[in-house]
Amino acid sequence: MASPIAIASIMKGQAALVTGAGSGIGRGLALELAGRGVAVTIADINPESAAQVAAEIEALGGQAASVACDVADSSQQLAAFRLHMQRFGRLDYALLNAGVGNTFDAIWGPMDSWQKTISINLTAVVEGVRMATRCMVAGSPDAEAPPPAGDGARSSTGSDSTAGGTGGVILVVSSLAGVYPLSTGPAYSSTKAAALQLVRCFAQPLMAQGVRIAALCPSMTLTPMVEKWQKDEPEVVAALMASAPGNRMLTVAEITKAGMTLLTDSSKVGSVLVVYQNGSWLEPRTEFSPVAMDGEARGGGTKAAALPTAQQQATHDSVPPTGCCLPFFRRCPRVANDPHSTRIG
Ligand SMILES: NC(=O)c1ccc[n+]([C@@H]2O[C@H](COP(=O)([O-])OP(=O)(O)OC[C@H]3O[C@@H](n4cnc5c(N)ncnc54)[C@H](O)[C@@H]3O)[C@@H](O)[C@H]2O)c1
């Protein structure tokens, strides 16, 4: 990977749009990008907080625009991308971070809470990927088709400007609850799981167009969202924290560091980076899936899945057991000894 100084100089003159950047993780990433010379559009449902973060960036000598945008309304998200392109003329990074957490009763509670969660945490992410890709490949969120071969973007670092777009990186902010089931928040957990699976599905087709996509899955991080949750349901948060390795809230700075790694490391294609409660990182890799999507496995066989590298295994094993270990990791002694897991192969 390039050094931080080299990365800062590559990033200077580039541009980013961050949804939900008026607060918490989105704000942290927006400030970090601005500090590296990236012009940032702050899109948030709350216009005051969006304007405040943009003003903070400008006060520090950076370039920023703010826009009121409810991502659940596709016309508002489109307007935010249009404003960004008019203002800065290029999109190198799109951070699809806006999201809502909730713990309503999905069996007896109202279905409209379910629909609302899907609109914000999932549908808006697909729409954001579509709009960002159009900007990065064809130079406009309104483009109807990619530019003819040879004309468009082919660089996911955004370093060479072309007639169409500049290429770029899309970062989707999912959650640990997208990797493991959060039984107190089924709508949240399901939408976050779907969002990270989208990232894996889109990885190759987008890369072929010069766009790299990755997902960030934070554990509980001290942001205004979690502060409110702590106030509303202290016993739920306390129970989650008590069972979490490390038993401490992550900081926005820790999540920003992980997010910047995904934004700057060009090897992270379709990567899903999980930041555990004790601060350690792990990337569950899709090829660890017990049913490999090739050769004999397609016929229902039990072809062995690829094993994790020594480094991945070490990272994984450094996380204290909590009973929520990834079943993908066939070599994990916790899985092997778990009477509820089936050993494959
Ligand atoms: N904080 C955590 O523990 C945690 C853990 C895992 C994942 N996440 C995810 O990180 C992302 C950011 O969360 P956060 O903790 O920083 O929360 P936060 O509440 O501090 O910030 C979220 C921002 O998104 C904005 N927002 C909410 N709904 C929006 C909408 N419909 N359109 C546009 N903007 C909207 C809010 O106004 C707010 O400024 C979310 O997707 C969340 O699910 C957070």
The ligand as an SDF file (V2000), in Angstrom:
LIG
                    3D

 44 48  0  0  0  0  0  0  0  0999 V2000
  -22.6460    3.8930   15.6140 N   0  0  0  0  0  0  0  0  0  0  0  0
  -22.6130    2.5900   15.5110 C   0  0  0  0  0  0  0  0  0  0  0  0
  -22.4570    1.8690   16.4990 O   0  0  0  0  0  0  0  0  0  0  0  0
  -22.7590    1.9340   14.1840 C   0  0  0  0  0  0  0  0  0  0  0  0
  -22.4090    0.5850   14.0850 C   0  0  0  0  0  0  0  0  0  0  0  0
  -22.5320   -0.0420   12.8570 C   0  0  0  0  0  0  0  0  0  0  0  0
  -22.9630    0.6550   11.7570 C   0  0  0  0  0  0  0  0  0  0  0  0
  -23.3020    1.9690   11.8830 N   0  0  0  0  0  0  0  0  0  0  0  0
  -23.7830    2.6330   10.6890 C   0  0  0  0  0  0  0  0  0  0  0  0
  -23.0210    3.7910   10.4640 O   0  0  0  0  0  0  0  0  0  0  0  0
  -23.8010    4.7540    9.7590 C   0  0  0  0  0  0  0  0  0  0  0  0
  -23.6980    6.0920   10.4530 C   0  0  0  0  0  0  0  0  0  0  0  0
  -24.2270    5.9480   11.7630 O   0  0  0  0  0  0  0  0  0  0  0  0
  -23.7820    6.8560   12.9870 P   0  0  0  0  0  0  0  0  0  0  0  0
  -23.6260    5.9700   14.1370 O   0  0  0  0  0  0  0  0  0  0  0  0
  -22.6990    7.7700   12.5830 O   0  0  0  0  0  0  0  0  0  0  0  0
  -25.1470    7.6300   13.2310 O   0  0  0  0  0  0  0  0  0  0  0  0
  -25.4760    9.1740   13.4550 P   0  0  0  0  0  0  0  0  0  0  0  0
  -26.9120    9.1980   13.8280 O   0  0  0  0  0  0  0  0  0  0  0  0
  -24.4970    9.8130   14.3420 O   0  0  0  0  0  0  0  0  0  0  0  0
  -25.2950    9.7680   11.9970 O   0  0  0  0  0  0  0  0  0  0  0  0
  -26.1770    9.4310   10.9750 C   0  0  0  0  0  0  0  0  0  0  0  0
  -26.4220   10.6350   10.1080 C   0  0  0  0  0  0  0  0  0  0  0  0
  -27.2760   10.2070    9.0450 O   0  0  0  0  0  0  0  0  0  0  0  0
  -28.3000   11.1770    8.8900 C   0  0  0  0  0  0  0  0  0  0  0  0
  -29.4600   10.5130    8.3270 N   0  0  0  0  0  0  0  0  0  0  0  0
  -30.3660    9.7210    8.9430 C   0  0  0  0  0  0  0  0  0  0  0  0
  -31.3210    9.3460    8.0960 N   0  0  0  0  0  0  0  0  0  0  0  0
  -31.0080    9.9040    6.8990 C   0  0  0  0  0  0  0  0  0  0  0  0
  -31.6280    9.8920    5.6390 C   0  0  0  0  0  0  0  0  0  0  0  0
  -32.7820    9.2420    5.4330 N   0  0  0  0  0  0  0  0  0  0  0  0
  -31.0430   10.5710    4.6240 N   0  0  0  0  0  0  0  0  0  0  0  0
  -29.8930   11.2560    4.8240 C   0  0  0  0  0  0  0  0  0  0  0  0
  -29.2830   11.3260    6.0110 N   0  0  0  0  0  0  0  0  0  0  0  0
  -29.8330   10.6450    7.0420 C   0  0  0  0  0  0  0  0  0  0  0  0
  -28.5530   11.7260   10.2640 C   0  0  0  0  0  0  0  0  0  0  0  0
  -29.1640   13.0200   10.2130 O   0  0  0  0  0  0  0  0  0  0  0  0
  -27.1460   11.7590   10.8490 C   0  0  0  0  0  0  0  0  0  0  0  0
  -26.5070   13.0000   10.5770 O   0  0  0  0  0  0  0  0  0  0  0  0
  -25.2110    4.1860    9.7000 C   0  0  0  0  0  0  0  0  0  0  0  0
  -25.4480    3.5900    8.4520 O   0  0  0  0  0  0  0  0  0  0  0  0
  -25.2080    3.1370   10.7920 C   0  0  0  0  0  0  0  0  0  0  0  0
  -26.1490    2.1170   10.5640 O   0  0  0  0  0  0  0  0  0  0  0  0
  -23.2030    2.6140   13.0690 C   0  0  0  0  0  0  0  0  0  0  0  0
  1  2  1  0
  2  3  2  0
  2  4  1  0
  4  5  1  0
  4 44  2  0
  5  6  2  0
  6  7  1  0
  7  8  2  0
  8  9  1  0
  8 44  1  0
  9 10  1  0
  9 42  1  0
 10 11  1  0
 11 12  1  0
 11 40  1  0
 12 13  1  0
 13 14  1  0
 14 15  2  0
 14 16  1  0
 14 17  1  0
 17 18  1  0
 18 19  2  0
 18 20  1  0
 18 21  1  0
 21 22  1  0
 22 23  1  0
 23 24  1  0
 23 38  1  0
 24 25  1  0
 25 26  1  0
 25 36  1  0
 26 27  1  0
 26 35  1  0
 27 28  2  0
 28 29  1  0
 29 30  1  0
 29 35  2  0
 30 31  1  0
 30 32  2  0
 32 33  1  0
 33 34  2  0
 34 35  1  0
 36 37  1  0
 36 38  1  0
 38 39  1  0
 40 41  1  0
 40 42  1  0
 42 43  1  0
M  CHG  2   8   1  16  -1
M  END
$$$$
